[in-house]
């Protein structure tokens, strides 16, 4: 018998990967990158980005990090954003990544106080 939670998780991962591919294509077009040059600039095989964009399975995180670095994205999470080309959000992701744990907690506390109506995803609530 198939575990319904596994099926649900698989569907969720497929939706996430579909959105990431759409955003990756949009960023590539906006910044004028073609598949092969981007692959090579990211230190991947010539056809890696093309294969990745046609695939149904998500690549290794390190592959996405390499591609994002070349595209000037501070975080793979930018591929999940509603507007992945937002310079402000990209800068914010970069700042957060460079923070130590205490700095991140202080920034999060500040944001929660300043913007109490903002929601945090369920997966982010456990890390406090």
Backbone atoms as SQL, in Angstrom:
CREATE TABLE atoms (id INTEGER PRIMARY KEY, chain TEXT, resi INTEGER, resn TEXT, atom TEXT, x REAL, y REAL, z REAL);
INSERT INTO atoms VALUES
  (1, 'A', 1, 'UNK', 'N', 0.837, -1.180, 0.000),
  (2, 'A', 1, 'UNK', 'CA', 0.000, 0.000, 0.000),
  (3, 'A', 1, 'UNK', 'C', 0.890, 1.255, 0.000),
  (4, 'A', 2, 'UNK', 'N', 0.478, 2.282, -0.720),
  (5, 'A', 2, 'UNK', 'CA', 1.228, 3.525, -0.836),
  (6, 'A', 2, 'UNK', 'C', 0.883, 4.434, 0.341),
  (7, 'A', 3, 'UNK', 'N', 1.920, 4.981, 0.956),
  (8, 'A', 3, 'UNK', 'CA', 1.745, 5.902, 2.076),
  (9, 'A', 3, 'UNK', 'C', 1.239, 7.247, 1.545),
  (10, 'A', 4, 'UNK', 'N', 0.042, 7.702, 1.966),
  (11, 'A', 4, 'UNK', 'CA', -0.502, 8.970, 1.465),
  (12, 'A', 4, 'UNK', 'C', 0.380, 10.170, 1.792),
  (13, 'A', 5, 'UNK', 'N', 1.107, 10.122, 2.897),
  (14, 'A', 5, 'UNK', 'CA', 2.002, 11.234, 3.253),
  (15, 'A', 5, 'UNK', 'C', 3.151, 11.337, 2.262),
  (16, 'A', 6, 'UNK', 'N', 3.662, 10.199, 1.811),
  (17, 'A', 6, 'UNK', 'CA', 4.747, 10.194, 0.834),
  (18, 'A', 6, 'UNK', 'C', 4.267, 10.782, -0.486),
  (19, 'A', 7, 'UNK', 'N', 3.078, 10.398, -0.906),
  (20, 'A', 7, 'UNK', 'CA', 2.511, 10.922, -2.144),
  (21, 'A', 7, 'UNK', 'C', 2.321, 12.429, -2.025),
  (22, 'A', 8, 'UNK', 'N', 1.795, 12.874, -0.891),
  (23, 'A', 8, 'UNK', 'CA', 1.592, 14.300, -0.647),
  (24, 'A', 8, 'UNK', 'C', 2.920, 15.051, -0.669),
  (25, 'A', 9, 'UNK', 'N', 3.949, 14.506, -0.020),
  (26, 'A', 9, 'UNK', 'CA', 5.276, 15.129, -0.009),
  (27, 'A', 9, 'UNK', 'C', 5.854, 15.202, -1.417),
  (28, 'A', 10, 'UNK', 'N', 5.675, 14.120, -2.193),
  (29, 'A', 10, 'UNK', 'CA', 6.173, 14.094, -3.569),
  (30, 'A', 10, 'UNK', 'C', 5.501, 15.166, -4.417),
  (31, 'A', 11, 'UNK', 'N', 4.183, 15.318, -4.252),
  (32, 'A', 11, 'UNK', 'CA', 3.457, 16.342, -5.009),
  (33, 'A', 11, 'UNK', 'C', 3.915, 17.740, -4.605),
  (34, 'A', 12, 'UNK', 'N', 4.138, 17.937, -3.312),
  (35, 'A', 12, 'UNK', 'CA', 4.628, 19.228, -2.834),
  (36, 'A', 12, 'UNK', 'C', 6.000, 19.552, -3.393),
  (37, 'A', 13, 'UNK', 'N', 6.886, 18.569, -3.408),
  (38, 'A', 13, 'UNK', 'CA', 8.227, 18.772, -3.954),
  (39, 'A', 13, 'UNK', 'C', 8.167, 19.064, -5.455),
  (40, 'A', 14, 'UNK', 'N', 7.264, 18.389, -6.152),
  (41, 'A', 14, 'UNK', 'CA', 7.114, 18.645, -7.598),
  (42, 'A', 14, 'UNK', 'C', 6.620, 20.067, -7.857),
  (43, 'A', 15, 'UNK', 'N', 5.681, 20.538, -7.022),
  (44, 'A', 15, 'UNK', 'CA', 5.188, 21.912, -7.178),
  (45, 'A', 15, 'UNK', 'C', 6.309, 22.920, -6.904),
  (46, 'A', 16, 'UNK', 'N', 7.083, 22.654, -5.866),
  (47, 'A', 16, 'UNK', 'CA', 8.200, 23.549, -5.534),
  (48, 'A', 16, 'UNK', 'C', 9.187, 23.594, -6.687),
  (49, 'A', 17, 'UNK', 'N', 9.544, 22.417, -7.198),
  (50, 'A', 17, 'UNK', 'CA', 10.530, 22.361, -8.279),
  (51, 'A', 17, 'UNK', 'C', 9.988, 23.022, -9.537),
  (52, 'A', 18, 'UNK', 'N', 8.693, 22.881, -9.827),
  (53, 'A', 18, 'UNK', 'CA', 8.096, 23.534, -10.992),
  (54, 'A', 18, 'UNK', 'C', 8.213, 25.053, -10.872),
  (55, 'A', 19, 'UNK', 'N', 7.927, 25.578, -9.686),
  (56, 'A', 19, 'UNK', 'CA', 8.030, 27.025, -9.468),
  (57, 'A', 19, 'UNK', 'C', 9.483, 27.479, -9.585),
  (58, 'A', 20, 'UNK', 'N', 10.399, 26.709, -9.000),
  (59, 'A', 20, 'UNK', 'CA', 11.812, 27.075, -9.099),
  (60, 'A', 20, 'UNK', 'C', 12.273, 27.111, -10.544),
  (61, 'A', 21, 'UNK', 'N', 11.846, 26.151, -11.349),
  (62, 'A', 21, 'UNK', 'CA', 12.240, 26.128, -12.762),
  (63, 'A', 21, 'UNK', 'C', 11.667, 27.343, -13.495),
  (64, 'A', 22, 'UNK', 'N', 10.407, 27.685, -13.215),
  (65, 'A', 22, 'UNK', 'CA', 9.809, 28.862, -13.847),
  (66, 'A', 22, 'UNK', 'C', 10.591, 30.120, -13.485),
  (67, 'A', 23, 'UNK', 'N', 10.902, 30.258, -12.204),
  (68, 'A', 23, 'UNK', 'CA', 11.642, 31.435, -11.761),
  (69, 'A', 23, 'UNK', 'C', 13.053, 31.455, -12.322),
  (70, 'A', 24, 'UNK', 'N', 13.682, 30.297, -12.382),
  (71, 'A', 24, 'UNK', 'CA', 15.032, 30.215, -12.942),
  (72, 'A', 24, 'UNK', 'C', 15.019, 30.631, -14.413),
  (73, 'A', 25, 'UNK', 'N', 14.052, 30.152, -15.165),
  (74, 'A', 25, 'UNK', 'CA', 13.934, 30.546, -16.576),
  (75, 'A', 25, 'UNK', 'C', 13.721, 32.062, -16.701),
  (76, 'A', 26, 'UNK', 'N', 12.863, 32.623, -15.843),
  (77, 'A', 26, 'UNK', 'CA', 12.580, 34.059, -15.894),
  (78, 'A', 26, 'UNK', 'C', 13.840, 34.877, -15.581),
  (79, 'A', 27, 'UNK', 'N', 14.574, 34.469, -14.571),
  (80, 'A', 27, 'UNK', 'CA', 15.800, 35.188, -14.199),
  (81, 'A', 27, 'UNK', 'C', 16.832, 35.082, -15.304),
  (82, 'A', 28, 'UNK', 'N', 16.974, 33.887, -15.874),
  (83, 'A', 28, 'UNK', 'CA', 17.914, 33.695, -16.977),
  (84, 'A', 28, 'UNK', 'C', 17.563, 34.610, -18.153),
  (85, 'A', 29, 'UNK', 'N', 16.290, 34.675, -18.508),
  (86, 'A', 29, 'UNK', 'CA', 15.856, 35.528, -19.616),
  (87, 'A', 29, 'UNK', 'C', 16.106, 36.998, -19.291),
  (88, 'A', 30, 'UNK', 'N', 15.754, 37.402, -18.080),
  (89, 'A', 30, 'UNK', 'CA', 15.919, 38.792, -17.657),
  (90, 'A', 30, 'UNK', 'C', 17.386, 39.216, -17.694),
  (91, 'A', 31, 'UNK', 'N', 18.262, 38.310, -17.292),
  (92, 'A', 31, 'UNK', 'CA', 19.691, 38.636, -17.231),
  (93, 'A', 31, 'UNK', 'C', 20.456, 38.243, -18.493),
  (94, 'A', 32, 'UNK', 'N', 19.746, 37.685, -19.475),
  (95, 'A', 32, 'UNK', 'CA', 20.351, 37.380, -20.764),
  (96, 'A', 32, 'UNK', 'C', 21.223, 36.132, -20.800),
  (97, 'A', 33, 'UNK', 'N', 20.998, 35.195, -19.900),
  (98, 'A', 33, 'UNK', 'CA', 21.792, 33.963, -19.871),
  (99, 'A', 33, 'UNK', 'C', 21.122, 32.873, -20.693),
  (100, 'A', 34, 'UNK', 'N', 21.925, 32.144, -21.452),
  (101, 'A', 34, 'UNK', 'CA', 21.495, 30.934, -22.163),
  (102, 'A', 34, 'UNK', 'C', 21.980, 29.732, -21.364),
  (103, 'A', 35, 'UNK', 'N', 21.374, 28.575, -21.623),
  (104, 'A', 35, 'UNK', 'CA', 21.659, 27.355, -20.857),
  (105, 'A', 35, 'UNK', 'C', 23.151, 27.003, -20.782),
  (106, 'A', 36, 'UNK', 'N', 23.773, 26.831, -21.940),
  (107, 'A', 36, 'UNK', 'CA', 25.166, 26.340, -21.966),
  (108, 'A', 36, 'UNK', 'C', 26.155, 27.297, -21.310),
  (109, 'A', 37, 'UNK', 'N', 26.126, 28.601, -21.654),
  (110, 'A', 37, 'UNK', 'CA', 27.060, 29.516, -20.976),
  (111, 'A', 37, 'UNK', 'C', 26.867, 29.558, -19.463),
  (112, 'A', 38, 'UNK', 'N', 25.606, 29.498, -19.018),
  (113, 'A', 38, 'UNK', 'CA', 25.337, 29.502, -17.581),
  (114, 'A', 38, 'UNK', 'C', 25.895, 28.237, -16.938),
  (115, 'A', 39, 'UNK', 'N', 25.695, 27.103, -17.588),
  (116, 'A', 39, 'UNK', 'CA', 26.236, 25.839, -17.074),
  (117, 'A', 39, 'UNK', 'C', 27.740, 25.936, -16.885),
  (118, 'A', 40, 'UNK', 'N', 28.422, 26.405, -17.906),
  (119, 'A', 40, 'UNK', 'CA', 29.886, 26.484, -17.852),
  (120, 'A', 40, 'UNK', 'C', 30.351, 27.503, -16.812),
  (121, 'A', 41, 'UNK', 'N', 29.672, 28.648, -16.736),
  (122, 'A', 41, 'UNK', 'CA', 30.048, 29.671, -15.748),
  (123, 'A', 41, 'UNK', 'C', 29.854, 29.166, -14.320),
  (124, 'A', 42, 'UNK', 'N', 28.892, 28.257, -14.138),
  (125, 'A', 42, 'UNK', 'CA', 28.625, 27.694, -12.813),
  (126, 'A', 42, 'UNK', 'C', 29.521, 26.498, -12.503),
  (127, 'A', 43, 'UNK', 'N', 30.415, 26.156, -13.440),
  (128, 'A', 43, 'UNK', 'CA', 31.326, 25.038, -13.215),
  (129, 'A', 43, 'UNK', 'C', 30.665, 23.680, -13.426),
  (130, 'A', 44, 'UNK', 'N', 29.619, 23.655, -14.236),
  (131, 'A', 44, 'UNK', 'CA', 28.883, 22.423, -14.500),
  (132, 'A', 44, 'UNK', 'C', 29.147, 21.969, -15.931),
  (133, 'A', 45, 'UNK', 'N', 28.671, 20.802, -16.275),
  (134, 'A', 45, 'UNK', 'CA', 28.825, 20.340, -17.652),
  (135, 'A', 45, 'UNK', 'C', 28.001, 21.240, -18.576),
  (136, 'A', 46, 'UNK', 'N', 28.368, 21.269, -19.845),
  (137, 'A', 46, 'UNK', 'CA', 27.777, 22.185, -20.814),
  (138, 'A', 46, 'UNK', 'C', 26.252, 22.114, -20.878),
  (139, 'A', 47, 'UNK', 'N', 25.694, 20.917, -20.750),
  (140, 'A', 47, 'UNK', 'CA', 24.247, 20.740, -20.877),
  (141, 'A', 47, 'UNK', 'C', 23.510, 20.648, -19.546),
  (142, 'A', 48, 'UNK', 'N', 24.192, 20.925, -18.445),
  (143, 'A', 48, 'UNK', 'CA', 23.604, 20.725, -17.111),
  (144, 'A', 48, 'UNK', 'C', 22.337, 21.551, -16.885),
  (145, 'A', 49, 'UNK', 'N', 22.364, 22.833, -17.215),
  (146, 'A', 49, 'UNK', 'CA', 21.201, 23.690, -16.963),
  (147, 'A', 49, 'UNK', 'C', 20.032, 23.263, -17.848),
  (148, 'A', 50, 'UNK', 'N', 20.300, 22.949, -19.104),
  (149, 'A', 50, 'UNK', 'CA', 19.246, 22.490, -20.000),
  (150, 'A', 50, 'UNK', 'C', 18.604, 21.219, -19.461),
  (151, 'A', 51, 'UNK', 'N', 19.420, 20.275, -19.038),
  (152, 'A', 51, 'UNK', 'CA', 18.918, 19.017, -18.478),
  (153, 'A', 51, 'UNK', 'C', 18.122, 19.279, -17.208),
  (154, 'A', 52, 'UNK', 'N', 18.639, 20.136, -16.362),
  (155, 'A', 52, 'UNK', 'CA', 17.980, 20.484, -15.107),
  (156, 'A', 52, 'UNK', 'C', 16.593, 21.091, -15.358),
  (157, 'A', 53, 'UNK', 'N', 16.489, 21.978, -16.337),
  (158, 'A', 53, 'UNK', 'CA', 15.218, 22.644, -16.622),
  (159, 'A', 53, 'UNK', 'C', 14.189, 21.711, -17.263),
  (160, 'A', 54, 'UNK', 'N', 14.639, 20.646, -17.889),
  (161, 'A', 54, 'UNK', 'CA', 13.713, 19.683, -18.499),
  (162, 'A', 54, 'UNK', 'C', 13.348, 18.552, -17.548),
  (163, 'A', 55, 'UNK', 'N', 14.101, 18.411, -16.472),
  (164, 'A', 55, 'UNK', 'CA', 13.928, 17.287, -15.560),
  (165, 'A', 55, 'UNK', 'C', 12.756, 17.494, -14.609),
  (166, 'A', 56, 'UNK', 'N', 12.180, 16.389, -14.189),
  (167, 'A', 56, 'UNK', 'CA', 11.119, 16.413, -13.180),
  (168, 'A', 56, 'UNK', 'C', 11.690, 16.291, -11.770),
  (169, 'A', 57, 'UNK', 'N', 12.938, 15.866, -11.668),
  (170, 'A', 57, 'UNK', 'CA', 13.552, 15.679, -10.358),
  (171, 'A', 57, 'UNK', 'C', 14.437, 16.864, -10.023),
  (172, 'A', 58, 'UNK', 'N', 14.434, 17.216, -8.777),
  (173, 'A', 58, 'UNK', 'CA', 15.204, 18.357, -8.312),
  (174, 'A', 58, 'UNK', 'C', 16.692, 18.008, -8.255),
  (175, 'A', 59, 'UNK', 'N', 17.554, 18.927, -8.694),
  (176, 'A', 59, 'UNK', 'CA', 19.000, 18.675, -8.652),
  (177, 'A', 59, 'UNK', 'C', 19.544, 18.811, -7.236),
  (178, 'A', 60, 'UNK', 'N', 20.822, 18.530, -7.105),
  (179, 'A', 60, 'UNK', 'CA', 21.478, 18.724, -5.808),
  (180, 'A', 60, 'UNK', 'C', 21.452, 20.209, -5.453),
  (181, 'A', 61, 'UNK', 'N', 21.368, 20.459, -4.164),
  (182, 'A', 61, 'UNK', 'CA', 21.333, 21.842, -3.676),
  (183, 'A', 61, 'UNK', 'C', 22.588, 22.598, -4.102),
  (184, 'A', 62, 'UNK', 'N', 23.735, 21.919, -4.073),
  (185, 'A', 62, 'UNK', 'CA', 24.995, 22.572, -4.452),
  (186, 'A', 62, 'UNK', 'C', 24.980, 23.012, -5.920),
  (187, 'A', 63, 'UNK', 'N', 24.269, 22.270, -6.770),
  (188, 'A', 63, 'UNK', 'CA', 24.136, 22.664, -8.177),
  (189, 'A', 63, 'UNK', 'C', 23.333, 23.949, -8.279),
  (190, 'A', 64, 'UNK', 'N', 22.222, 24.003, -7.557),
  (191, 'A', 64, 'UNK', 'CA', 21.410, 25.224, -7.554),
  (192, 'A', 64, 'UNK', 'C', 22.188, 26.406, -6.988),
  (193, 'A', 65, 'UNK', 'N', 22.978, 26.166, -5.937),
  (194, 'A', 65, 'UNK', 'CA', 23.790, 27.244, -5.356),
  (195, 'A', 65, 'UNK', 'C', 24.769, 27.800, -6.385),
  (196, 'A', 66, 'UNK', 'N', 25.406, 26.936, -7.142),
  (197, 'A', 66, 'UNK', 'CA', 26.362, 27.378, -8.160),
  (198, 'A', 66, 'UNK', 'C', 25.680, 28.226, -9.224),
  (199, 'A', 67, 'UNK', 'N', 24.520, 27.783, -9.669),
  (200, 'A', 67, 'UNK', 'CA', 23.771, 28.525, -10.679),
  (201, 'A', 67, 'UNK', 'C', 23.321, 29.874, -10.124),
  (202, 'A', 68, 'UNK', 'N', 22.785, 29.874, -8.917),
  (203, 'A', 68, 'UNK', 'CA', 22.326, 31.124, -8.296),
  (204, 'A', 68, 'UNK', 'C', 23.473, 32.115, -8.108),
  (205, 'A', 69, 'UNK', 'N', 24.626, 31.609, -7.734),
  (206, 'A', 69, 'UNK', 'CA', 25.788, 32.483, -7.543),
  (207, 'A', 69, 'UNK', 'C', 26.128, 33.217, -8.848),
  (208, 'A', 70, 'UNK', 'N', 26.131, 32.492, -9.967),
  (209, 'A', 70, 'UNK', 'CA', 26.420, 33.100, -11.265),
  (210, 'A', 70, 'UNK', 'C', 25.350, 34.120, -11.636),
  (211, 'A', 71, 'UNK', 'N', 24.106, 33.831, -11.298),
  (212, 'A', 71, 'UNK', 'CA', 23.003, 34.740, -11.613),
  (213, 'A', 71, 'UNK', 'C', 22.930, 35.936, -10.657),
  (214, 'A', 72, 'UNK', 'N', 23.790, 35.950, -9.647),
  (215, 'A', 72, 'UNK', 'CA', 23.805, 37.064, -8.698),
  (216, 'A', 72, 'UNK', 'C', 22.748, 36.959, -7.622),
  (217, 'A', 73, 'UNK', 'N', 22.232, 35.746, -7.396),
  (218, 'A', 73, 'UNK', 'CA', 21.242, 35.538, -6.340),
  (219, 'A', 73, 'UNK', 'C', 21.952, 35.124, -5.061),
  (220, 'A', 74, 'UNK', 'N', 21.620, 35.749, -3.967),
  (221, 'A', 74, 'UNK', 'CA', 22.279, 35.466, -2.693),
  (222, 'A', 74, 'UNK', 'C', 21.799, 34.186, -2.027),
  (223, 'A', 75, 'UNK', 'N', 20.713, 33.619, -2.533),
  (224, 'A', 75, 'UNK', 'CA', 20.159, 32.425, -1.906),
  (225, 'A', 75, 'UNK', 'C', 19.330, 31.641, -2.916),
  (226, 'A', 76, 'UNK', 'N', 19.393, 30.327, -2.817),
  (227, 'A', 76, 'UNK', 'CA', 18.524, 29.468, -3.628),
  (228, 'A', 76, 'UNK', 'C', 17.067, 29.780, -3.299),
  (229, 'A', 77, 'UNK', 'N', 16.810, 30.251, -2.101),
  (230, 'A', 77, 'UNK', 'CA', 15.443, 30.591, -1.693),
  (231, 'A', 77, 'UNK', 'C', 14.831, 31.661, -2.590),
  (232, 'A', 78, 'UNK', 'N', 15.656, 32.441, -3.273),
  (233, 'A', 78, 'UNK', 'CA', 15.108, 33.434, -4.204),
  (234, 'A', 78, 'UNK', 'C', 14.327, 32.761, -5.319),
  (235, 'A', 79, 'UNK', 'N', 14.639, 31.509, -5.613),
  (236, 'A', 79, 'UNK', 'CA', 13.895, 30.781, -6.642),
  (237, 'A', 79, 'UNK', 'C', 12.490, 30.422, -6.170),
  (238, 'A', 80, 'UNK', 'N', 12.241, 30.530, -4.874),
  (239, 'A', 80, 'UNK', 'CA', 10.925, 30.253, -4.313),
  (240, 'A', 80, 'UNK', 'C', 10.089, 31.518, -4.165),
  (241, 'A', 81, 'UNK', 'N', 10.695, 32.661, -4.359),
  (242, 'A', 81, 'UNK', 'CA', 10.026, 33.943, -4.123),
  (243, 'A', 81, 'UNK', 'C', 8.972, 34.235, -5.186),
  (244, 'A', 82, 'UNK', 'N', 7.949, 34.986, -4.796),
  (245, 'A', 82, 'UNK', 'CA', 6.929, 35.409, -5.762),
  (246, 'A', 82, 'UNK', 'C', 7.545, 36.305, -6.831),
  (247, 'A', 83, 'UNK', 'N', 8.489, 37.145, -6.433),
  (248, 'A', 83, 'UNK', 'CA', 9.199, 37.987, -7.386),
  (249, 'A', 83, 'UNK', 'C', 10.692, 37.715, -7.229),
  (250, 'A', 84, 'UNK', 'N', 11.207, 36.716, -7.944),
  (251, 'A', 84, 'UNK', 'CA', 12.604, 36.330, -7.756),
  (252, 'A', 84, 'UNK', 'C', 13.609, 37.368, -8.243),
  (253, 'A', 85, 'UNK', 'N', 13.149, 38.388, -8.940),
  (254, 'A', 85, 'UNK', 'CA', 14.069, 39.398, -9.442),
  (255, 'A', 85, 'UNK', 'C', 14.096, 40.647, -8.569),
  (256, 'A', 86, 'UNK', 'N', 13.505, 40.567, -7.386),
  (257, 'A', 86, 'UNK', 'CA', 13.494, 41.692, -6.463),
  (258, 'A', 86, 'UNK', 'C', 14.899, 41.910, -5.900),
  (259, 'A', 87, 'UNK', 'N', 15.478, 43.034, -6.223),
  (260, 'A', 87, 'UNK', 'CA', 16.821, 43.362, -5.745),
  (261, 'A', 87, 'UNK', 'C', 16.818, 43.494, -4.226),
  (262, 'A', 88, 'UNK', 'N', 15.780, 44.087, -3.693),
  (263, 'A', 88, 'UNK', 'CA', 15.706, 44.299, -2.244),
  (264, 'A', 88, 'UNK', 'C', 15.658, 42.965, -1.507),
  (265, 'A', 89, 'UNK', 'N', 14.824, 42.040, -1.965),
  (266, 'A', 89, 'UNK', 'CA', 14.740, 40.734, -1.300),
  (267, 'A', 89, 'UNK', 'C', 16.033, 39.951, -1.460),
  (268, 'A', 90, 'UNK', 'N', 16.665, 40.063, -2.607),
  (269, 'A', 90, 'UNK', 'CA', 17.944, 39.388, -2.816),
  (270, 'A', 90, 'UNK', 'C', 18.982, 39.926, -1.835),
  (271, 'A', 91, 'UNK', 'N', 19.027, 41.242, -1.668),
  (272, 'A', 91, 'UNK', 'CA', 19.952, 41.841, -0.697),
  (273, 'A', 91, 'UNK', 'C', 19.632, 41.380, 0.725),
  (274, 'A', 92, 'UNK', 'N', 18.351, 41.316, 1.056),
  (275, 'A', 92, 'UNK', 'CA', 17.937, 40.864, 2.384),
  (276, 'A', 92, 'UNK', 'C', 18.384, 39.420, 2.626),
  (277, 'A', 93, 'UNK', 'N', 18.180, 38.539, 1.645),
  (278, 'A', 93, 'UNK', 'CA', 18.636, 37.151, 1.773),
  (279, 'A', 93, 'UNK', 'C', 20.154, 37.115, 2.004),
  (280, 'A', 94, 'UNK', 'N', 20.887, 37.951, 1.282),
  (281, 'A', 94, 'UNK', 'CA', 22.337, 37.987, 1.447),
  (282, 'A', 94, 'UNK', 'C', 22.744, 38.419, 2.847),
  (283, 'A', 95, 'UNK', 'N', 22.063, 39.426, 3.374),
  (284, 'A', 95, 'UNK', 'CA', 22.355, 39.887, 4.735),
  (285, 'A', 95, 'UNK', 'C', 22.068, 38.792, 5.755),
  (286, 'A', 96, 'UNK', 'N', 20.925, 38.135, 5.609),
  (287, 'A', 96, 'UNK', 'CA', 20.540, 37.084, 6.551),
  (288, 'A', 96, 'UNK', 'C', 21.561, 35.949, 6.526),
  (289, 'A', 97, 'UNK', 'N', 22.007, 35.576, 5.343),
  (290, 'A', 97, 'UNK', 'CA', 22.985, 34.496, 5.241),
  (291, 'A', 97, 'UNK', 'C', 24.309, 34.846, 5.908),
  (292, 'A', 98, 'UNK', 'N', 24.651, 36.116, 5.929),
  (293, 'A', 98, 'UNK', 'CA', 25.935, 36.501, 6.511),
  (294, 'A', 98, 'UNK', 'C', 25.865, 36.736, 8.025),
  (295, 'A', 99, 'UNK', 'N', 24.659, 36.689, 8.597),
  (296, 'A', 99, 'UNK', 'CA', 24.487, 36.926, 10.036),
  (297, 'A', 99, 'UNK', 'C', 24.856, 35.697, 10.858),
  (298, 'A', 100, 'UNK', 'N', 25.348, 35.973, 12.049),
  (299, 'A', 100, 'UNK', 'CA', 25.510, 34.916, 13.031),
  (300, 'A', 100, 'UNK', 'C', 24.155, 34.614, 13.649),
  (301, 'A', 101, 'UNK', 'N', 24.080, 33.563, 14.435),
  (302, 'A', 101, 'UNK', 'CA', 22.809, 33.140, 15.027),
  (303, 'A', 101, 'UNK', 'C', 22.200, 34.232, 15.918),
  (304, 'A', 102, 'UNK', 'N', 23.027, 34.885, 16.738),
  (305, 'A', 102, 'UNK', 'CA', 22.522, 35.947, 17.616),
  (306, 'A', 102, 'UNK', 'C', 22.005, 37.143, 16.819),
  (307, 'A', 103, 'UNK', 'N', 22.736, 37.514, 15.770),
  (308, 'A', 103, 'UNK', 'CA', 22.284, 38.615, 14.926),
  (309, 'A', 103, 'UNK', 'C', 20.969, 38.275, 14.238),
  (310, 'A', 104, 'UNK', 'N', 20.847, 37.051, 13.760),
  (311, 'A', 104, 'UNK', 'CA', 19.624, 36.623, 13.081),
  (312, 'A', 104, 'UNK', 'C', 18.437, 36.666, 14.040),
  (313, 'A', 105, 'UNK', 'N', 18.645, 36.203, 15.268),
  (314, 'A', 105, 'UNK', 'CA', 17.568, 36.223, 16.255),
  (315, 'A', 105, 'UNK', 'C', 17.156, 37.668, 16.562),
  (316, 'A', 106, 'UNK', 'N', 18.128, 38.560, 16.717),
  (317, 'A', 106, 'UNK', 'CA', 17.830, 39.963, 16.996),
  (318, 'A', 106, 'UNK', 'C', 17.063, 40.598, 15.830),
  (319, 'A', 107, 'UNK', 'N', 17.475, 40.298, 14.606),
  (320, 'A', 107, 'UNK', 'CA', 16.786, 40.829, 13.428),
  (321, 'A', 107, 'UNK', 'C', 15.359, 40.278, 13.344),
  (322, 'A', 108, 'UNK', 'N', 15.197, 38.993, 13.613),
  (323, 'A', 108, 'UNK', 'CA', 13.872, 38.375, 13.584),
  (324, 'A', 108, 'UNK', 'C', 12.972, 38.994, 14.651),
  (325, 'A', 109, 'UNK', 'N', 13.500, 39.196, 15.857),
  (326, 'A', 109, 'UNK', 'CA', 12.718, 39.831, 16.918),
  (327, 'A', 109, 'UNK', 'C', 12.287, 41.243, 16.507),
  (328, 'A', 110, 'UNK', 'N', 13.208, 41.974, 15.894),
  (329, 'A', 110, 'UNK', 'CA', 12.902, 43.330, 15.431),
  (330, 'A', 110, 'UNK', 'C', 11.780, 43.297, 14.394),
  (331, 'A', 111, 'UNK', 'N', 11.897, 42.397, 13.417),
  (332, 'A', 111, 'UNK', 'CA', 10.885, 42.311, 12.361),
  (333, 'A', 111, 'UNK', 'C', 9.527, 41.884, 12.905),
  (334, 'A', 112, 'UNK', 'N', 9.539, 40.961, 13.851),
  (335, 'A', 112, 'UNK', 'CA', 8.269, 40.536, 14.463),
  (336, 'A', 112, 'UNK', 'C', 7.605, 41.686, 15.202),
  (337, 'A', 113, 'UNK', 'N', 8.411, 42.516, 15.866),
  (338, 'A', 113, 'UNK', 'CA', 7.862, 43.656, 16.597),
  (339, 'A', 113, 'UNK', 'C', 7.379, 44.734, 15.634),
  (340, 'A', 114, 'UNK', 'N', 8.162, 44.994, 14.619),
  (341, 'A', 114, 'UNK', 'CA', 7.848, 46.051, 13.650),
  (342, 'A', 114, 'UNK', 'C', 6.652, 45.681, 12.762),
  (343, 'A', 115, 'UNK', 'N', 6.551, 44.401, 12.401),
  (344, 'A', 115, 'UNK', 'CA', 5.504, 43.941, 11.491),
  (345, 'A', 115, 'UNK', 'C', 4.764, 42.740, 12.087),
  (346, 'A', 116, 'UNK', 'N', 3.966, 42.958, 13.127),
  (347, 'A', 116, 'UNK', 'CA', 3.309, 41.839, 13.818),
  (348, 'A', 116, 'UNK', 'C', 2.298, 41.085, 12.960),
  (349, 'A', 117, 'UNK', 'N', 1.812, 41.716, 11.893),
  (350, 'A', 117, 'UNK', 'CA', 0.811, 41.062, 11.056),
  (351, 'A', 117, 'UNK', 'C', 1.413, 40.126, 10.012),
  (352, 'A', 118, 'UNK', 'N', 2.732, 40.136, 9.850),
  (353, 'A', 118, 'UNK', 'CA', 3.369, 39.230, 8.892),
  (354, 'A', 118, 'UNK', 'C', 3.350, 37.807, 9.414),
  (355, 'A', 119, 'UNK', 'N', 3.114, 36.869, 8.515),
  (356, 'A', 119, 'UNK', 'CA', 3.068, 35.465, 8.872),
  (357, 'A', 119, 'UNK', 'C', 4.400, 34.814, 8.558),
  (358, 'A', 120, 'UNK', 'N', 4.780, 33.842, 9.386),
  (359, 'A', 120, 'UNK', 'CA', 5.969, 33.034, 9.164),
  (360, 'A', 120, 'UNK', 'C', 5.483, 31.628, 8.866),
  (361, 'A', 121, 'UNK', 'N', 6.107, 30.991, 7.871),
  (362, 'A', 121, 'UNK', 'CA', 5.684, 29.641, 7.515),
  (363, 'A', 121, 'UNK', 'C', 5.882, 28.708, 8.700),
  (364, 'A', 122, 'UNK', 'N', 5.112, 27.626, 8.737),
  (365, 'A', 122, 'UNK', 'CA', 5.186, 26.656, 9.829),
  (366, 'A', 122, 'UNK', 'C', 6.583, 26.095, 10.002),
  (367, 'A', 123, 'UNK', 'N', 7.304, 25.883, 8.876),
  (368, 'A', 123, 'UNK', 'CA', 8.636, 25.290, 9.003),
  (369, 'A', 123, 'UNK', 'C', 9.616, 26.265, 9.656),
  (370, 'A', 124, 'UNK', 'N', 9.372, 27.567, 9.555),
  (371, 'A', 124, 'UNK', 'CA', 10.260, 28.548, 10.164),
  (372, 'A', 124, 'UNK', 'C', 10.021, 28.745, 11.649),
  (373, 'A', 125, 'UNK', 'N', 8.873, 28.334, 12.162),
  (374, 'A', 125, 'UNK', 'CA', 8.541, 28.576, 13.561),
  (375, 'A', 125, 'UNK', 'C', 9.316, 27.680, 14.516),
  (376, 'A', 126, 'UNK', 'N', 9.761, 26.536, 14.057),
  (377, 'A', 126, 'UNK', 'CA', 10.447, 25.602, 14.938),
  (378, 'A', 126, 'UNK', 'C', 11.871, 26.006, 15.268),
  (379, 'A', 127, 'UNK', 'N', 12.467, 26.894, 14.466),
  (380, 'A', 127, 'UNK', 'CA', 13.874, 27.230, 14.667),
  (381, 'A', 127, 'UNK', 'C', 14.129, 28.289, 15.712),
  (382, 'A', 128, 'UNK', 'N', 13.093, 28.803, 16.365),
  (383, 'A', 128, 'UNK', 'CA', 13.290, 29.875, 17.349),
  (384, 'A', 128, 'UNK', 'C', 13.829, 29.370, 18.647);
